[in-house]
Amino acid sequence: MSRRKQVILGAYLGGVNHHTAWWHPRAGSQIDFSTFEHTARTAERGRFDFFFLAEGLALRERAGQVFDQDIVGRPDTLPVLASLAAVTTHLGLAGTINATFNEPYELARQFATLDHLSGGRTAWNVVTSFDAFTGQNFRRGGFLDRSQRYERAAR
């Protein structure tokens, strides 16, 4: 008896950065909700399993300046996914959220809320941060070494 193989399809909207931005004037905005909605609805019609949205906490430098699009051009993951829950019916909603600089209780509460609002369609891509540059964005600053990051993420 052979096992049936299954392919899982995910739609990824990369967010705004210098590698993925479409500069052509007719390309439209990558951060308007209509772009997220269009992508998610298209993925759902195409029978994709989930929509994935990455988080970007690290501010990058470009020519000695903070890359502005990291600040004004990257919407917060959870509100976007919550909004997409209202305009989709079966598409999974997966988001990257950093476990190093977010508190466990806050994350549990936010994902539980999203899971409830979406009817159980939520997934979390857990990541940790390894650099002090990202840590500078948060009051406690700095960063944790590898063992501490993963210990914190496991809690």
Phi and psi in radians as a Rosetta constraint file:
Dihedral C 1 N 2 CA 2 C 2 CIRCULARHARMONIC -1.519 0.35
Dihedral N 2 CA 2 C 2 N 3 CIRCULARHARMONIC 2.513 0.35
Dihedral C 2 N 3 CA 3 C 3 CIRCULARHARMONIC -1.419 0.35
Dihedral N 3 CA 3 C 3 N 4 CIRCULARHARMONIC 2.418 0.35
Dihedral C 3 N 4 CA 4 C 4 CIRCULARHARMONIC -1.374 0.35
Dihedral N 4 CA 4 C 4 N 5 CIRCULARHARMONIC 2.252 0.35
Dihedral C 4 N 5 CA 5 C 5 CIRCULARHARMONIC -1.579 0.35
Dihedral N 5 CA 5 C 5 N 6 CIRCULARHARMONIC 2.554 0.35
Dihedral C 5 N 6 CA 6 C 6 CIRCULARHARMONIC -2.194 0.35
Dihedral N 6 CA 6 C 6 N 7 CIRCULARHARMONIC 2.369 0.35
Dihedral C 6 N 7 CA 7 C 7 CIRCULARHARMONIC -1.777 0.35
Dihedral N 7 CA 7 C 7 N 8 CIRCULARHARMONIC 2.318 0.35
Dihedral C 7 N 8 CA 8 C 8 CIRCULARHARMONIC -1.879 0.35
Dihedral N 8 CA 8 C 8 N 9 CIRCULARHARMONIC 2.208 0.35
Dihedral C 8 N 9 CA 9 C 9 CIRCULARHARMONIC -1.882 0.35
Dihedral N 9 CA 9 C 9 N 10 CIRCULARHARMONIC 2.290 0.35
Dihedral C 9 N 10 CA 10 C 10 CIRCULARHARMONIC -2.180 0.35
Dihedral N 10 CA 10 C 10 N 11 CIRCULARHARMONIC 2.428 0.35
Dihedral C 10 N 11 CA 11 C 11 CIRCULARHARMONIC -1.719 0.35
Dihedral N 11 CA 11 C 11 N 12 CIRCULARHARMONIC 2.315 0.35
Dihedral C 11 N 12 CA 12 C 12 CIRCULARHARMONIC -2.123 0.35
Dihedral N 12 CA 12 C 12 N 13 CIRCULARHARMONIC 2.192 0.35
Dihedral C 12 N 13 CA 13 C 13 CIRCULARHARMONIC -1.909 0.35
Dihedral N 13 CA 13 C 13 N 14 CIRCULARHARMONIC 1.891 0.35
Dihedral C 13 N 14 CA 14 C 14 CIRCULARHARMONIC -1.176 0.35
Dihedral N 14 CA 14 C 14 N 15 CIRCULARHARMONIC -0.231 0.35
Dihedral C 14 N 15 CA 15 C 15 CIRCULARHARMONIC 1.471 0.35
Dihedral N 15 CA 15 C 15 N 16 CIRCULARHARMONIC -3.036 0.35
Dihedral C 15 N 16 CA 16 C 16 CIRCULARHARMONIC -1.764 0.35
Dihedral N 16 CA 16 C 16 N 17 CIRCULARHARMONIC 2.097 0.35
Dihedral C 16 N 17 CA 17 C 17 CIRCULARHARMONIC -2.778 0.35
Dihedral N 17 CA 17 C 17 N 18 CIRCULARHARMONIC 3.029 0.35
Dihedral C 17 N 18 CA 18 C 18 CIRCULARHARMONIC -1.232 0.35
Dihedral N 18 CA 18 C 18 N 19 CIRCULARHARMONIC -0.169 0.35
Dihedral C 18 N 19 CA 19 C 19 CIRCULARHARMONIC -1.587 0.35
Dihedral N 19 CA 19 C 19 N 20 CIRCULARHARMONIC -0.473 0.35
Dihedral C 19 N 20 CA 20 C 20 CIRCULARHARMONIC -2.028 0.35
Dihedral N 20 CA 20 C 20 N 21 CIRCULARHARMONIC -0.139 0.35
Dihedral C 20 N 21 CA 21 C 21 CIRCULARHARMONIC -1.181 0.35
Dihedral N 21 CA 21 C 21 N 22 CIRCULARHARMONIC 2.350 0.35
Dihedral C 21 N 22 CA 22 C 22 CIRCULARHARMONIC -1.619 0.35
Dihedral N 22 CA 22 C 22 N 23 CIRCULARHARMONIC 2.077 0.35
Dihedral C 22 N 23 CA 23 C 23 CIRCULARHARMONIC -1.585 0.35
Dihedral N 23 CA 23 C 23 N 24 CIRCULARHARMONIC -0.220 0.35
Dihedral C 23 N 24 CA 24 C 24 CIRCULARHARMONIC -1.102 0.35
Dihedral N 24 CA 24 C 24 N 25 CIRCULARHARMONIC 2.357 0.35
Dihedral C 24 N 25 CA 25 C 25 CIRCULARHARMONIC -0.999 0.35
Dihedral N 25 CA 25 C 25 N 26 CIRCULARHARMONIC -0.520 0.35
Dihedral C 25 N 26 CA 26 C 26 CIRCULARHARMONIC -1.511 0.35
Dihedral N 26 CA 26 C 26 N 27 CIRCULARHARMONIC 0.008 0.35
Dihedral C 26 N 27 CA 27 C 27 CIRCULARHARMONIC -1.203 0.35
Dihedral N 27 CA 27 C 27 N 28 CIRCULARHARMONIC -0.438 0.35
Dihedral C 27 N 28 CA 28 C 28 CIRCULARHARMONIC 1.433 0.35
Dihedral N 28 CA 28 C 28 N 29 CIRCULARHARMONIC 3.120 0.35
Dihedral C 28 N 29 CA 29 C 29 CIRCULARHARMONIC -1.443 0.35
Dihedral N 29 CA 29 C 29 N 30 CIRCULARHARMONIC 2.502 0.35
Dihedral C 29 N 30 CA 30 C 30 CIRCULARHARMONIC -1.637 0.35
Dihedral N 30 CA 30 C 30 N 31 CIRCULARHARMONIC -0.048 0.35
Dihedral C 30 N 31 CA 31 C 31 CIRCULARHARMONIC -2.088 0.35
Dihedral N 31 CA 31 C 31 N 32 CIRCULARHARMONIC -0.136 0.35
Dihedral C 31 N 32 CA 32 C 32 CIRCULARHARMONIC -1.170 0.35
Dihedral N 32 CA 32 C 32 N 33 CIRCULARHARMONIC 2.535 0.35
Dihedral C 32 N 33 CA 33 C 33 CIRCULARHARMONIC -1.010 0.35
Dihedral N 33 CA 33 C 33 N 34 CIRCULARHARMONIC -0.578 0.35
Dihedral C 33 N 34 CA 34 C 34 CIRCULARHARMONIC -1.021 0.35
Dihedral N 34 CA 34 C 34 N 35 CIRCULARHARMONIC -0.562 0.35
Dihedral C 34 N 35 CA 35 C 35 CIRCULARHARMONIC -1.191 0.35
Dihedral N 35 CA 35 C 35 N 36 CIRCULARHARMONIC -0.798 0.35
Dihedral C 35 N 36 CA 36 C 36 CIRCULARHARMONIC -1.100 0.35
Dihedral N 36 CA 36 C 36 N 37 CIRCULARHARMONIC -0.770 0.35
Dihedral C 36 N 37 CA 37 C 37 CIRCULARHARMONIC -1.082 0.35
Dihedral N 37 CA 37 C 37 N 38 CIRCULARHARMONIC -0.803 0.35
Dihedral C 37 N 38 CA 38 C 38 CIRCULARHARMONIC -1.048 0.35
Dihedral N 38 CA 38 C 38 N 39 CIRCULARHARMONIC -0.796 0.35
Dihedral C 38 N 39 CA 39 C 39 CIRCULARHARMONIC -1.110 0.35
Dihedral N 39 CA 39 C 39 N 40 CIRCULARHARMONIC -0.796 0.35
Dihedral C 39 N 40 CA 40 C 40 CIRCULARHARMONIC -1.146 0.35
Dihedral N 40 CA 40 C 40 N 41 CIRCULARHARMONIC -0.781 0.35
Dihedral C 40 N 41 CA 41 C 41 CIRCULARHARMONIC -1.138 0.35
Dihedral N 41 CA 41 C 41 N 42 CIRCULARHARMONIC -0.667 0.35
Dihedral C 41 N 42 CA 42 C 42 CIRCULARHARMONIC -1.117 0.35
Dihedral N 42 CA 42 C 42 N 43 CIRCULARHARMONIC -0.762 0.35
Dihedral C 42 N 43 CA 43 C 43 CIRCULARHARMONIC -1.095 0.35
Dihedral N 43 CA 43 C 43 N 44 CIRCULARHARMONIC -0.713 0.35
Dihedral C 43 N 44 CA 44 C 44 CIRCULARHARMONIC -1.141 0.35
Dihedral N 44 CA 44 C 44 N 45 CIRCULARHARMONIC -0.766 0.35
Dihedral C 44 N 45 CA 45 C 45 CIRCULARHARMONIC -1.078 0.35
Dihedral N 45 CA 45 C 45 N 46 CIRCULARHARMONIC -0.584 0.35
Dihedral C 45 N 46 CA 46 C 46 CIRCULARHARMONIC -1.422 0.35
Dihedral N 46 CA 46 C 46 N 47 CIRCULARHARMONIC 0.120 0.35
Dihedral C 46 N 47 CA 47 C 47 CIRCULARHARMONIC 1.171 0.35
Dihedral N 47 CA 47 C 47 N 48 CIRCULARHARMONIC 0.477 0.35
Dihedral C 47 N 48 CA 48 C 48 CIRCULARHARMONIC -1.166 0.35
Dihedral N 48 CA 48 C 48 N 49 CIRCULARHARMONIC 2.707 0.35
Dihedral C 48 N 49 CA 49 C 49 CIRCULARHARMONIC -1.468 0.35
Dihedral N 49 CA 49 C 49 N 50 CIRCULARHARMONIC -0.623 0.35
Dihedral C 49 N 50 CA 50 C 50 CIRCULARHARMONIC -2.685 0.35
Dihedral N 50 CA 50 C 50 N 51 CIRCULARHARMONIC 2.808 0.35
Dihedral C 50 N 51 CA 51 C 51 CIRCULARHARMONIC -1.939 0.35
Dihedral N 51 CA 51 C 51 N 52 CIRCULARHARMONIC 2.288 0.35
Dihedral C 51 N 52 CA 52 C 52 CIRCULARHARMONIC -2.034 0.35
Dihedral N 52 CA 52 C 52 N 53 CIRCULARHARMONIC 2.322 0.35
Dihedral C 52 N 53 CA 53 C 53 CIRCULARHARMONIC -2.240 0.35
Dihedral N 53 CA 53 C 53 N 54 CIRCULARHARMONIC 2.145 0.35
Dihedral C 53 N 54 CA 54 C 54 CIRCULARHARMONIC -1.509 0.35
Dihedral N 54 CA 54 C 54 N 55 CIRCULARHARMONIC 2.712 0.35
Dihedral C 54 N 55 CA 55 C 55 CIRCULARHARMONIC -1.795 0.35
Dihedral N 55 CA 55 C 55 N 56 CIRCULARHARMONIC 2.555 0.35
Dihedral C 55 N 56 CA 56 C 56 CIRCULARHARMONIC -2.266 0.35
Dihedral N 56 CA 56 C 56 N 57 CIRCULARHARMONIC 1.758 0.35
Dihedral C 56 N 57 CA 57 C 57 CIRCULARHARMONIC -1.634 0.35
Dihedral N 57 CA 57 C 57 N 58 CIRCULARHARMONIC -0.428 0.35
Dihedral C 57 N 58 CA 58 C 58 CIRCULARHARMONIC -1.381 0.35
Dihedral N 58 CA 58 C 58 N 59 CIRCULARHARMONIC 2.223 0.35
Dihedral C 58 N 59 CA 59 C 59 CIRCULARHARMONIC -1.524 0.35
Dihedral N 59 CA 59 C 59 N 60 CIRCULARHARMONIC 2.267 0.35
Dihedral C 59 N 60 CA 60 C 60 CIRCULARHARMONIC -1.776 0.35
Dihedral N 60 CA 60 C 60 N 61 CIRCULARHARMONIC 2.697 0.35
Dihedral C 60 N 61 CA 61 C 61 CIRCULARHARMONIC -1.797 0.35
Dihedral N 61 CA 61 C 61 N 62 CIRCULARHARMONIC 2.576 0.35
Dihedral C 61 N 62 CA 62 C 62 CIRCULARHARMONIC -2.467 0.35
Dihedral N 62 CA 62 C 62 N 63 CIRCULARHARMONIC 2.073 0.35
Dihedral C 62 N 63 CA 63 C 63 CIRCULARHARMONIC 0.958 0.35
Dihedral N 63 CA 63 C 63 N 64 CIRCULARHARMONIC 0.707 0.35
Dihedral C 63 N 64 CA 64 C 64 CIRCULARHARMONIC 1.363 0.35
Dihedral N 64 CA 64 C 64 N 65 CIRCULARHARMONIC 0.060 0.35
Dihedral C 64 N 65 CA 65 C 65 CIRCULARHARMONIC -2.074 0.35
Dihedral N 65 CA 65 C 65 N 66 CIRCULARHARMONIC 2.571 0.35
Dihedral C 65 N 66 CA 66 C 66 CIRCULARHARMONIC -1.114 0.35
Dihedral N 66 CA 66 C 66 N 67 CIRCULARHARMONIC 2.315 0.35
Dihedral C 66 N 67 CA 67 C 67 CIRCULARHARMONIC -1.201 0.35
Dihedral N 67 CA 67 C 67 N 68 CIRCULARHARMONIC 1.849 0.35
Dihedral C 67 N 68 CA 68 C 68 CIRCULARHARMONIC -0.922 0.35
Dihedral N 68 CA 68 C 68 N 69 CIRCULARHARMONIC -0.628 0.35
Dihedral C 68 N 69 CA 69 C 69 CIRCULARHARMONIC -1.145 0.35
Dihedral N 69 CA 69 C 69 N 70 CIRCULARHARMONIC -0.381 0.35
Dihedral C 69 N 70 CA 70 C 70 CIRCULARHARMONIC -1.184 0.35
Dihedral N 70 CA 70 C 70 N 71 CIRCULARHARMONIC -0.483 0.35
Dihedral C 70 N 71 CA 71 C 71 CIRCULARHARMONIC -1.546 0.35
Dihedral N 71 CA 71 C 71 N 72 CIRCULARHARMONIC -0.957 0.35
Dihedral C 71 N 72 CA 72 C 72 CIRCULARHARMONIC -1.618 0.35
Dihedral N 72 CA 72 C 72 N 73 CIRCULARHARMONIC -0.208 0.35
Dihedral C 72 N 73 CA 73 C 73 CIRCULARHARMONIC -1.964 0.35
Dihedral N 73 CA 73 C 73 N 74 CIRCULARHARMONIC 0.246 0.35
Dihedral C 73 N 74 CA 74 C 74 CIRCULARHARMONIC -2.233 0.35
Dihedral N 74 CA 74 C 74 N 75 CIRCULARHARMONIC 1.711 0.35
Dihedral C 74 N 75 CA 75 C 75 CIRCULARHARMONIC -1.110 0.35
Dihedral N 75 CA 75 C 75 N 76 CIRCULARHARMONIC 2.706 0.35
Dihedral C 75 N 76 CA 76 C 76 CIRCULARHARMONIC -1.195 0.35
Dihedral N 76 CA 76 C 76 N 77 CIRCULARHARMONIC 2.316 0.35
Dihedral C 76 N 77 CA 77 C 77 CIRCULARHARMONIC -1.030 0.35
Dihedral N 77 CA 77 C 77 N 78 CIRCULARHARMONIC -0.913 0.35
Dihedral C 77 N 78 CA 78 C 78 CIRCULARHARMONIC -1.134 0.35
Dihedral N 78 CA 78 C 78 N 79 CIRCULARHARMONIC -0.747 0.35
Dihedral C 78 N 79 CA 79 C 79 CIRCULARHARMONIC -1.094 0.35
Dihedral N 79 CA 79 C 79 N 80 CIRCULARHARMONIC -0.640 0.35
Dihedral C 79 N 80 CA 80 C 80 CIRCULARHARMONIC -1.124 0.35
Dihedral N 80 CA 80 C 80 N 81 CIRCULARHARMONIC -0.811 0.35
Dihedral C 80 N 81 CA 81 C 81 CIRCULARHARMONIC -1.111 0.35
Dihedral N 81 CA 81 C 81 N 82 CIRCULARHARMONIC -0.669 0.35
Dihedral C 81 N 82 CA 82 C 82 CIRCULARHARMONIC -1.102 0.35
Dihedral N 82 CA 82 C 82 N 83 CIRCULARHARMONIC -0.695 0.35
Dihedral C 82 N 83 CA 83 C 83 CIRCULARHARMONIC -1.151 0.35
Dihedral N 83 CA 83 C 83 N 84 CIRCULARHARMONIC -0.663 0.35
Dihedral C 83 N 84 CA 84 C 84 CIRCULARHARMONIC -1.207 0.35
Dihedral N 84 CA 84 C 84 N 85 CIRCULARHARMONIC -0.467 0.35
Dihedral C 84 N 85 CA 85 C 85 CIRCULARHARMONIC -1.061 0.35
Dihedral N 85 CA 85 C 85 N 86 CIRCULARHARMONIC -0.547 0.35
Dihedral C 85 N 86 CA 86 C 86 CIRCULARHARMONIC -1.357 0.35
Dihedral N 86 CA 86 C 86 N 87 CIRCULARHARMONIC -0.331 0.35
Dihedral C 86 N 87 CA 87 C 87 CIRCULARHARMONIC -2.001 0.35
Dihedral N 87 CA 87 C 87 N 88 CIRCULARHARMONIC 0.115 0.35
Dihedral C 87 N 88 CA 88 C 88 CIRCULARHARMONIC -2.253 0.35
Dihedral N 88 CA 88 C 88 N 89 CIRCULARHARMONIC 2.870 0.35
Dihedral C 88 N 89 CA 89 C 89 CIRCULARHARMONIC -2.103 0.35
Dihedral N 89 CA 89 C 89 N 90 CIRCULARHARMONIC -0.592 0.35
Dihedral C 89 N 90 CA 90 C 90 CIRCULARHARMONIC -2.257 0.35
Dihedral N 90 CA 90 C 90 N 91 CIRCULARHARMONIC -0.083 0.35
Dihedral C 90 N 91 CA 91 C 91 CIRCULARHARMONIC -1.238 0.35
Dihedral N 91 CA 91 C 91 N 92 CIRCULARHARMONIC 2.241 0.35
Dihedral C 91 N 92 CA 92 C 92 CIRCULARHARMONIC -1.152 0.35
Dihedral N 92 CA 92 C 92 N 93 CIRCULARHARMONIC 2.638 0.35
Dihedral C 92 N 93 CA 93 C 93 CIRCULARHARMONIC -2.176 0.35
Dihedral N 93 CA 93 C 93 N 94 CIRCULARHARMONIC 1.822 0.35
Dihedral C 93 N 94 CA 94 C 94 CIRCULARHARMONIC -1.966 0.35
Dihedral N 94 CA 94 C 94 N 95 CIRCULARHARMONIC 2.386 0.35
Dihedral C 94 N 95 CA 95 C 95 CIRCULARHARMONIC -2.399 0.35
Dihedral N 95 CA 95 C 95 N 96 CIRCULARHARMONIC 2.525 0.35
Dihedral C 95 N 96 CA 96 C 96 CIRCULARHARMONIC -1.484 0.35
Dihedral N 96 CA 96 C 96 N 97 CIRCULARHARMONIC 2.183 0.35
Dihedral C 96 N 97 CA 97 C 97 CIRCULARHARMONIC -2.349 0.35
Dihedral N 97 CA 97 C 97 N 98 CIRCULARHARMONIC 2.340 0.35
Dihedral C 97 N 98 CA 98 C 98 CIRCULARHARMONIC -1.319 0.35
Dihedral N 98 CA 98 C 98 N 99 CIRCULARHARMONIC 2.246 0.35
Dihedral C 98 N 99 CA 99 C 99 CIRCULARHARMONIC -1.565 0.35
Dihedral N 99 CA 99 C 99 N 100 CIRCULARHARMONIC -0.183 0.35
Dihedral C 99 N 100 CA 100 C 100 CIRCULARHARMONIC -1.365 0.35
Dihedral N 100 CA 100 C 100 N 101 CIRCULARHARMONIC -0.742 0.35
Dihedral C 100 N 101 CA 101 C 101 CIRCULARHARMONIC -1.915 0.35
Dihedral N 101 CA 101 C 101 N 102 CIRCULARHARMONIC 0.198 0.35
Dihedral C 101 N 102 CA 102 C 102 CIRCULARHARMONIC -2.070 0.35
Dihedral N 102 CA 102 C 102 N 103 CIRCULARHARMONIC 2.528 0.35
Dihedral C 102 N 103 CA 103 C 103 CIRCULARHARMONIC -1.386 0.35
Dihedral N 103 CA 103 C 103 N 104 CIRCULARHARMONIC 2.472 0.35
Dihedral C 103 N 104 CA 104 C 104 CIRCULARHARMONIC -0.965 0.35
Dihedral N 104 CA 104 C 104 N 105 CIRCULARHARMONIC -0.756 0.35
Dihedral C 104 N 105 CA 105 C 105 CIRCULARHARMONIC -1.102 0.35
Dihedral N 105 CA 105 C 105 N 106 CIRCULARHARMONIC -0.763 0.35
Dihedral C 105 N 106 CA 106 C 106 CIRCULARHARMONIC -1.052 0.35
Dihedral N 106 CA 106 C 106 N 107 CIRCULARHARMONIC -0.797 0.35
Dihedral C 106 N 107 CA 107 C 107 CIRCULARHARMONIC -1.101 0.35
Dihedral N 107 CA 107 C 107 N 108 CIRCULARHARMONIC -0.778 0.35
Dihedral C 107 N 108 CA 108 C 108 CIRCULARHARMONIC -1.059 0.35
Dihedral N 108 CA 108 C 108 N 109 CIRCULARHARMONIC -0.763 0.35
Dihedral C 108 N 109 CA 109 C 109 CIRCULARHARMONIC -1.155 0.35
Dihedral N 109 CA 109 C 109 N 110 CIRCULARHARMONIC -0.780 0.35
Dihedral C 109 N 110 CA 110 C 110 CIRCULARHARMONIC -1.127 0.35
Dihedral N 110 CA 110 C 110 N 111 CIRCULARHARMONIC -0.781 0.35
Dihedral C 110 N 111 CA 111 C 111 CIRCULARHARMONIC -1.247 0.35
Dihedral N 111 CA 111 C 111 N 112 CIRCULARHARMONIC -0.600 0.35
Dihedral C 111 N 112 CA 112 C 112 CIRCULARHARMONIC -1.103 0.35
Dihedral N 112 CA 112 C 112 N 113 CIRCULARHARMONIC -0.706 0.35
Dihedral C 112 N 113 CA 113 C 113 CIRCULARHARMONIC -1.118 0.35
Dihedral N 113 CA 113 C 113 N 114 CIRCULARHARMONIC -0.842 0.35
Dihedral C 113 N 114 CA 114 C 114 CIRCULARHARMONIC -1.074 0.35
Dihedral N 114 CA 114 C 114 N 115 CIRCULARHARMONIC -0.710 0.35
Dihedral C 114 N 115 CA 115 C 115 CIRCULARHARMONIC -1.103 0.35
Dihedral N 115 CA 115 C 115 N 116 CIRCULARHARMONIC -0.715 0.35
Dihedral C 115 N 116 CA 116 C 116 CIRCULARHARMONIC -1.133 0.35
Dihedral N 116 CA 116 C 116 N 117 CIRCULARHARMONIC -0.845 0.35
Dihedral C 116 N 117 CA 117 C 117 CIRCULARHARMONIC -1.111 0.35
Dihedral N 117 CA 117 C 117 N 118 CIRCULARHARMONIC -0.541 0.35
Dihedral C 117 N 118 CA 118 C 118 CIRCULARHARMONIC -1.623 0.35
Dihedral N 118 CA 118 C 118 N 119 CIRCULARHARMONIC -0.013 0.35
Dihedral C 118 N 119 CA 119 C 119 CIRCULARHARMONIC 1.247 0.35
Dihedral N 119 CA 119 C 119 N 120 CIRCULARHARMONIC 0.627 0.35
Dihedral C 119 N 120 CA 120 C 120 CIRCULARHARMONIC 1.471 0.35
Dihedral N 120 CA 120 C 120 N 121 CIRCULARHARMONIC 0.468 0.35
Dihedral C 120 N 121 CA 121 C 121 CIRCULARHARMONIC -1.833 0.35
Dihedral N 121 CA 121 C 121 N 122 CIRCULARHARMONIC 0.371 0.35
Dihedral C 121 N 122 CA 122 C 122 CIRCULARHARMONIC -1.719 0.35
Dihedral N 122 CA 122 C 122 N 123 CIRCULARHARMONIC 2.495 0.35
Dihedral C 122 N 123 CA 123 C 123 CIRCULARHARMONIC -2.397 0.35
Dihedral N 123 CA 123 C 123 N 124 CIRCULARHARMONIC 2.576 0.35
Dihedral C 123 N 124 CA 124 C 124 CIRCULARHARMONIC -2.081 0.35
Dihedral N 124 CA 124 C 124 N 125 CIRCULARHARMONIC 2.165 0.35
Dihedral C 124 N 125 CA 125 C 125 CIRCULARHARMONIC -1.651 0.35
Dihedral N 125 CA 125 C 125 N 126 CIRCULARHARMONIC 1.782 0.35
Dihedral C 125 N 126 CA 126 C 126 CIRCULARHARMONIC -1.394 0.35
Dihedral N 126 CA 126 C 126 N 127 CIRCULARHARMONIC 2.239 0.35
Dihedral C 126 N 127 CA 127 C 127 CIRCULARHARMONIC -2.277 0.35
Dihedral N 127 CA 127 C 127 N 128 CIRCULARHARMONIC 2.799 0.35
Dihedral C 127 N 128 CA 128 C 128 CIRCULARHARMONIC -2.187 0.35
Dihedral N 128 CA 128 C 128 N 129 CIRCULARHARMONIC 2.735 0.35
Dihedral C 128 N 129 CA 129 C 129 CIRCULARHARMONIC -1.827 0.35
Dihedral N 129 CA 129 C 129 N 130 CIRCULARHARMONIC 2.462 0.35
Dihedral C 129 N 130 CA 130 C 130 CIRCULARHARMONIC -2.014 0.35
Dihedral N 130 CA 130 C 130 N 131 CIRCULARHARMONIC 0.005 0.35
Dihedral C 130 N 131 CA 131 C 131 CIRCULARHARMONIC -2.179 0.35
Dihedral N 131 CA 131 C 131 N 132 CIRCULARHARMONIC 2.601 0.35
Dihedral C 131 N 132 CA 132 C 132 CIRCULARHARMONIC -1.187 0.35
Dihedral N 132 CA 132 C 132 N 133 CIRCULARHARMONIC -0.476 0.35
Dihedral C 132 N 133 CA 133 C 133 CIRCULARHARMONIC -1.052 0.35
Dihedral N 133 CA 133 C 133 N 134 CIRCULARHARMONIC -0.758 0.35
Dihedral C 133 N 134 CA 134 C 134 CIRCULARHARMONIC -1.155 0.35
Dihedral N 134 CA 134 C 134 N 135 CIRCULARHARMONIC -0.744 0.35
Dihedral C 134 N 135 CA 135 C 135 CIRCULARHARMONIC -1.040 0.35
Dihedral N 135 CA 135 C 135 N 136 CIRCULARHARMONIC -0.471 0.35
Dihedral C 135 N 136 CA 136 C 136 CIRCULARHARMONIC -1.139 0.35
Dihedral N 136 CA 136 C 136 N 137 CIRCULARHARMONIC -0.292 0.35
Dihedral C 136 N 137 CA 137 C 137 CIRCULARHARMONIC -1.366 0.35
Dihedral N 137 CA 137 C 137 N 138 CIRCULARHARMONIC -0.141 0.35
Dihedral C 137 N 138 CA 138 C 138 CIRCULARHARMONIC -2.134 0.35
Dihedral N 138 CA 138 C 138 N 139 CIRCULARHARMONIC 2.666 0.35
Dihedral C 138 N 139 CA 139 C 139 CIRCULARHARMONIC -1.024 0.35
Dihedral N 139 CA 139 C 139 N 140 CIRCULARHARMONIC -0.661 0.35
Dihedral C 139 N 140 CA 140 C 140 CIRCULARHARMONIC -1.353 0.35
Dihedral N 140 CA 140 C 140 N 141 CIRCULARHARMONIC -0.248 0.35
Dihedral C 140 N 141 CA 141 C 141 CIRCULARHARMONIC 1.015 0.35
Dihedral N 141 CA 141 C 141 N 142 CIRCULARHARMONIC -3.024 0.35
Dihedral C 141 N 142 CA 142 C 142 CIRCULARHARMONIC 1.042 0.35
Dihedral N 142 CA 142 C 142 N 143 CIRCULARHARMONIC -2.705 0.35
Dihedral C 142 N 143 CA 143 C 143 CIRCULARHARMONIC -2.764 0.35
Dihedral N 143 CA 143 C 143 N 144 CIRCULARHARMONIC 2.923 0.35
Dihedral C 143 N 144 CA 144 C 144 CIRCULARHARMONIC -1.785 0.35
Dihedral N 144 CA 144 C 144 N 145 CIRCULARHARMONIC 2.602 0.35
Dihedral C 144 N 145 CA 145 C 145 CIRCULARHARMONIC -1.266 0.35
Dihedral N 145 CA 145 C 145 N 146 CIRCULARHARMONIC 2.938 0.35
Dihedral C 145 N 146 CA 146 C 146 CIRCULARHARMONIC -0.919 0.35
Dihedral N 146 CA 146 C 146 N 147 CIRCULARHARMONIC -0.846 0.35
Dihedral C 146 N 147 CA 147 C 147 CIRCULARHARMONIC -1.104 0.35
Dihedral N 147 CA 147 C 147 N 148 CIRCULARHARMONIC -0.693 0.35
Dihedral C 147 N 148 CA 148 C 148 CIRCULARHARMONIC -1.209 0.35
Dihedral N 148 CA 148 C 148 N 149 CIRCULARHARMONIC -0.658 0.35
Dihedral C 148 N 149 CA 149 C 149 CIRCULARHARMONIC -1.054 0.35
Dihedral N 149 CA 149 C 149 N 150 CIRCULARHARMONIC -0.825 0.35
Dihedral C 149 N 150 CA 150 C 150 CIRCULARHARMONIC -1.316 0.35
Dihedral N 150 CA 150 C 150 N 151 CIRCULARHARMONIC -0.506 0.35
Dihedral C 150 N 151 CA 151 C 151 CIRCULARHARMONIC -1.129 0.35
Dihedral N 151 CA 151 C 151 N 152 CIRCULARHARMONIC -0.785 0.35
Dihedral C 151 N 152 CA 152 C 152 CIRCULARHARMONIC -1.118 0.35
Dihedral N 152 CA 152 C 152 N 153 CIRCULARHARMONIC -0.746 0.35
Dihedral C 152 N 153 CA 153 C 153 CIRCULARHARMONIC -1.117 0.35
Dihedral N 153 CA 153 C 153 N 154 CIRCULARHARMONIC -0.528 0.35
Dihedral C 153 N 154 CA 154 C 154 CIRCULARHARMONIC -1.299 0.35
Dihedral N 154 CA 154 C 154 N 155 CIRCULARHARMONIC -0.315 0.35
